[in-house]
Every structure is written in C-alpha cells, then in structure tokens.
C-alpha cells in the first residue's frame, strides 16, 4: 500500500504573470478628524504585535504534519487489520505451546514405559540365566 500517489503531469504551460501597477504615492497614515491620537497608537500597536494564536507552536524542530483524511482512514484500517492478525498469531502460538507441552508429556510417558519394559526384560534375563 503506497502512501503517496503519483504526481500529476502538467503539460499545459502557464500564462505569463501580469502584475498590477503600483501606486505612485504612498498613502499617509496620519490621524484623521474622527480618530484621536491615542486610538491611532492603539491600532498601530495592535497591528505591529504578533498574535499568539496566529503563530503555531512547534516542539523543537518539529513542524505540524498534515495528512489527508483518506490516507488517515487507510492507516487506521490497516492498523486494525494488523491487530487482528497479531491476535490470531498469538492464539496460534498458544495452541502450539499447548501441543508441545502435551507432546512432551506423552514422550515422557513413553520413555517411562520403555524403562519399565527394559527393567522387566533385565529381570527375566537374570531369572533365565541364573
């Protein structure tokens, strides 16, 4: 599953940029008749101060990450499937462990039976040749 799509090819050329003409004179920001000098100073200070809400906070050198919602949903769905598969693998390992324990128990019983038979054969052999 690829996370990034193919780039769209752009064959069309962009038209040349056209900039509007700049004004010949710079407008004055002097107080007008409706405003007091204190009002103008407050407005200038408000404009010149950077807003805390406008600037995102970064943690160290990290920048905010933006992900398309479709990609996010795909990742969430994939993680769900991985969790299901992980649980299935865990269940299979538990079953294999139980089988191995049962197999070891059976082998120990067979070994015990063989030792008993060996002991009986040695006893019979001893009784026959004495």
C-alpha positions, 0 to 999 in steps of 0.5 A: 500500500503506497502512501503517496500517489503519483504526481500529476503531469502538467503539460499545459504551460502557464500564462505569463504573470501580469502584475498590477501597477503600483501606486505612485504615492504612498498613502499617509497614515496620519490621524484623521478628524474622527480618530484621536491620537491615542486610538491611532497608537492603539491600532498601530500597536495592535497591528505591529504585535504578533498574535499568539494564536496566529503563530503555531507552536512547534516542539523543537524542530518539529513542524505540524504534519498534515495528512489527508483524511483518506490516507488517515482512514487507510492507516487506521484500517490497516492498523486494525487489520494488523491487530487482528492478525497479531491476535490470531498469531498469538492464539496460534502460538498458544495452541502450539505451546499447548501441543508441545507441552502435551507432546512432551508429556506423552514422550515422557510417558513413553520413555517411562514405559520403555524403562519399565519394559527394559527393567522387566526384560533385565529381570527375566534375563537374570531369572533365565540365566541364573 
